[in-house]
Every structure is written in structure tokens, then in C-alpha cells.
């Protein structure tokens, strides 16, 4: 799959070039449009390097595909073993999904991820090792993060991108009780996508505060 990249520069980044040691996967909890709005809002102050829509469209918000990665603001307070402050040395990818604990990711998103990781592995040697790919929940689950969630197929990602290497275990941190609660909420979501986006954004914030 060849990548078509839509360039949209987020102001929420630092100009300095960072070393790349990890790739961190997230879900947006909102629509593509809302995601782009958030990443362009300086008052909110967050961003990720890449956003992958459900149709596989890729938006580069912070430079990374050119081998000169800028520092995005996607990980927040974070830790994985002895590694801390993941914004300083990782690339963040946001997958458009209202809630990756109950809604499946699309075939197009997995194909786009493979194409992206093919490029990133050529630029950043650390990303040739599957253990350097983690979810936001693995580095910040202790403060309530639950993405990319139960529905993300880690085995597929590793098989697609690291077929001849042993694959690390990546388990969701979202409790089953909370997953059941999200499933119940799905029956109450509005029909309009713009309203759905607000609905799941609120639900995500509440869940995070409950677990933090």
C-alpha cells in the first residue's frame, strides 16, 4: 500500500528534533474533524505525529516521516520500565475510533499502519524491534489511559510488521466492567456523528477520571 499523506501542521509541537526510541498507538475518542480541531488548538496544547482515519487516510500533524521528527505532545506523563517522559523520544499515532475498547478498527487502518511502520523502520532503527511498539495504555494506564484498547489487534500488527520476530505481549488495561459500561453506552449514543463525537469524548474523560 502506498501512502498518501495529508500535511496539516499542528502548532502544538516543539521545533527541536527528538531521538526516536518508541512508537505509541492511541485512539482519538472523537471524529477525524474533532481530532484535527483539537490538534490545531493552542489552548488545548496536544498533538500527535500522525492521525489515521477509518478509511486509511493519513494526516501528518508533526514531522516524522522525513527522518527529522519534531516533538509532539501525545503521551503526557508516562513511564515504561525505566523509560519516562515519552514525548521526548517517541512517535505518536492516533487511530480514529470513538472507543477502541468496543468498536473495531478498520481493515484500511491496519493497512495504513503497515505502510507507515514500513517507512518509520527505515528512518528509525529502534522501531525495527517489535517491543518498541506500545499502546498509550501501557505507558500511561496508571493514570487512566485505556487506548488503543481491547479491540486493537496487536497480533495482527506484529505479524504484519515483524513476521520473523518473536512478538511481545500487549494486553489491554481497560477493566472488563468498564468495557461492559461502554457497551451499554453504545446503545444510547446519538445518531449524528458530530453528536456522537461529543458523546464519546465526554465518556472518555469520565472514564479516565474514574480510573486515575
N, C-alpha and C positions, 0 to 999 in steps of 0.2 A: 504494500500500500504506500503510495506516495503522499507526502504531507502537503496540504495547502494551509499555510499559516496566515491568519489574520493578525496584523500588528496593531496593538492598541496599548499605548504606553501608560502604565499607571504612575501617578505622581508619588505613590506610597512605596518608594524604594530608595536605597542608598546608592550613590554613584560608584562606590568602591567595588572592585572585583573581589569575589569570595572564592575560597577553595571549595571544591565540591566533594564531599565525602558520602552523602546520603541523598536518596530520593524519597520524598514524603508524599503519600497519597491522602487526599481529603475528599469529602463530598460537600457540595455547596449549601444544601438545605434550602435553597431558593432557585428560582429560574435563572436561565442564562442572562436575561436582561437585568435582573436584580443583582446578579453577581458582578456584572460589568459595572453597574452603577456604584456598588459598594467599593470596588477596587479603584474607581476614579474619584472617590470622595475623600478629600484630605482630612476631614473632620473624623471620619471613621478610622482611617490610617492603616488599613490592612490591604494585603495584596498576595498574589501567588505568581509564580513564573508563568504557568500555563493553565488555561481553562479548556476542558474538553466537553463540548456539548453532546447531547444524546444522539445526534446524527453524525458524530465523529468530527465535527468542525473544531479546529484548534485555534485558540486565541493566545498569542504571546503577550503578556502584560508586563513582564520584566525580562530583560535579555537573559538567555541561557543557551539557545540553540546555536549560537555563533561561537561558542567556546569561550566567551567572555562574560561570565554570569555576574549580574549585579545582585545585591542583597535584597530579597523580598521580605515581606512581613506576614508569613503564613503560619509559623509554628508556635509563636508565643513562648511562654515559659515551658521548657521541655527538657527531657532527660531520657537517655537510653544507655544503661550501664554507666560508664564513665564519661559519656558524651553529654554535654549540656549546651543550651542556647542554640538550637538547630537552625535558626535563621542565619547564623554566621557561616554555615558550611553545608547547606542543603538546598536542593531544588524542590519546590512545592508544586504539585499538580492538583488542581481542583476538577473533580468529575461532577457534572451537573446531575443532581439527583436530590429530590426533596428529602429522602431519608433512606440511606443505604442499608439500614437495618431491616427494612421491609419491602423496599422497591428494588427490583433487579436493575443491574447495569445493562447497557445495550451491547449488542454484537459490534456495532460501529465504534463504541467507546473502547472496547478491548482491542480492536484492530488499530485504532488511533494510538493507543498506549504502546502497542508493539512498535509501531513506526517511530514514535517519539523516543522510546528507550533505545532503539537501534541507533538513533542519532546521538543520544546522550552518552552511550557507551563508547562511541568513537571519540568523543570530546573529553570524557572524564574517566580515567582508569578505575577509580574506586567503584563505579557503577557497573563494572563487568562482573562484580560479585553479587549474587542474589541476596546475601544477608544485609546488603546496604540499601535494600528497598523496604521501607516500613510504612505503616499507617500512622496518621495523626494520633489515633487512639493508643498506639504503642509507646509514643514518646510523651504524650500529654493526657493519657487516660486517667492519671491520678488527680487531674483537675477537671474531670468531667467530659473530656472529648471522647466521641464514640464513632469516629469516621476513619476509614470508609465503611465499616460496619459488617454485619452478618452476611449480607448479600454479595459482598465483593468476593470474586473467585480468585483467591490467591494462588491456588494450584494451577489454574489456567495461566495466570500472569507469569508464573515461574516456568511453566512448561513452554509457553510461547517465546520467552526471552532468554531462558537459561536451560535449554533442554538437556544438556550433557553435564549438568552440575547438580549436586545434592541441594534440596530445597529446604530452607528454614521453615519452622512452624510459625504461622501468623494466625492467632486466634482473636476473635472479636472480644472487646472488653465490655460490650453492652449487655447488661443482665437480661435474662430471659423475661423477667417480669416487666422490664421496661419495653422490650420488644413487643410483648403482648399488649401493652398500653398503646404503643404506636399503631399496632394493627387495629385496635379499637378506634383510634382517632381517624384512621383512614376512611372509615365509614361516615365520618362527619365532615370531611373536607369539602370545601366549596367546589362548584363545577367550573368556575372561571379560573384560568391558570394564574392570572395576576392575584386573585384572592387566595388561591392555593399556596402561592409563594409566601404571602404574608402569614398564612395559617401555619405552615411548616417552619417558618423562621421563628415564630413565637414558640412553637412546640419544642424546637431545638434549644432555644435559650433556656426555657423552663427545665428541660431535661438535664442540661449541663449544670444549672444551678443546684438541682436536686442531688446530683452525684458528686459535685465538687466538695 
